[in-house]
Amino acid sequence: MKKKILVIDDDPKIVEYLVALFEDNGYETRSAGTAQEALEIAKKEIPDLITLDLELPGEWGPRFYRKMSQDPALKNTPVVVISGLSGNEYAVGKAVASITKPFDNNELLKIVKENIR
């Protein structure tokens, strides 16, 4: 069974790019453009890994992470922060990695492969 990645980003071009990158490398994907939508999908789908943008409409990425972490089924899901903000490595302390946009595909795929459950 394919491993499932939830891509959370409000930029449709980034979502499209990440979904294509992951699917081309054998992963199943889901995507969300808001924190609320992401939480609903995560609870229903239970992804194996989440990529998280920090700036989302209506809610800040770290707040989404705190809510997600309170759900027993999701609290151990690895999260990779992908953001254009400087200092993004400090935003979600328990993230398995923080990558700055623009990012290197090979670096991201290596991180995903090492951390997907």
C-alpha positions in Angstrom: 0.0 0.0 0.0 1.3 3.5 -0.9 2.4 5.8 1.8 0.1 8.9 2.1 1.3 12.5 2.3 -0.9 15.5 3.1 0.3 18.7 1.5 -0.9 21.8 3.3 -0.3 25.1 1.4 -2.5 27.9 0.3 -0.6 28.5 -3.0 -2.2 26.3 -5.6 1.0 26.2 -7.7 3.0 24.9 -4.7 0.3 22.3 -4.0 0.3 21.2 -7.6 4.1 21.0 -7.7 4.4 19.0 -4.5 1.5 16.7 -5.4 3.2 15.9 -8.8 6.6 15.5 -7.1 5.3 13.0 -4.5 3.0 11.1 -6.9 5.8 10.8 -9.4 7.9 9.2 -6.6 5.3 6.6 -5.6 3.4 8.4 -2.9 -0.4 8.9 -2.6 -1.3 12.5 -1.8 -4.1 14.6 -0.4 -4.0 18.4 -0.2 -5.5 21.3 1.7 -5.4 25.0 1.4 -6.5 26.0 4.9 -5.7 24.7 8.4 -9.3 23.8 9.0 -9.6 21.8 5.8 -6.2 20.1 6.6 -7.3 19.1 10.1 -10.5 17.5 8.7 -8.6 15.6 6.0 -5.9 14.5 8.4 -8.4 13.1 10.9 -10.3 11.3 8.1 -7.3 10.0 6.1 -4.5 9.6 8.8 -1.5 10.5 6.5 1.9 9.0 7.0 3.6 12.4 6.7 2.5 16.1 6.4 4.1 19.0 4.6 3.1 22.3 6.3 3.3 25.9 5.1 3.3 28.4 8.0 1.2 31.1 6.5 -2.3 29.8 5.9 -5.6 31.7 5.5 -7.3 32.2 8.9 -4.7 30.3 10.9 -1.0 30.1 11.5 0.7 26.8 10.7 2.0 26.2 14.3 -1.5 26.5 15.6 -2.6 23.8 13.2 0.2 21.7 14.4 -0.8 22.1 18.1 -4.4 21.1 17.2 -3.2 18.1 15.2 -0.9 17.1 18.1 -3.8 16.8 20.4 -5.4 14.0 18.4 -4.0 10.6 19.5 -4.2 9.2 15.9 -2.2 12.2 14.5 0.2 13.3 17.2 3.1 11.1 16.0 2.7 12.0 12.3 6.0 13.5 11.0 5.7 17.1 9.8 8.0 18.8 7.3 7.7 22.6 7.4 8.0 24.2 3.9 7.9 28.0 4.1 9.3 31.1 2.6 9.5 32.8 6.0 12.9 33.3 7.5 13.3 31.5 10.8 10.8 28.8 9.8 13.0 26.2 11.5 11.8 27.6 14.9 8.1 27.7 14.1 7.2 24.1 14.8 9.8 22.7 17.2 8.9 19.1 16.7 8.9 19.2 12.9 11.2 16.5 11.5 12.6 19.2 9.1 12.2 22.8 8.0 12.8 23.7 4.4 12.8 27.2 2.9 11.1 27.9 -0.4 12.5 27.6 -3.0 13.7 24.1 -2.1 15.7 21.3 -3.6 13.5 18.4 -4.7 16.1 15.8 -3.9 16.6 17.2 -0.4 12.9 17.1 0.2 12.5 13.6 -1.1 15.4 12.4 1.0 13.7 13.9 4.1 10.4 12.4 3.3 11.9 8.9 2.7 13.8 9.1 6.0 10.8 10.1 8.0 7.7 8.6 6.5 6.1 6.1 8.8 
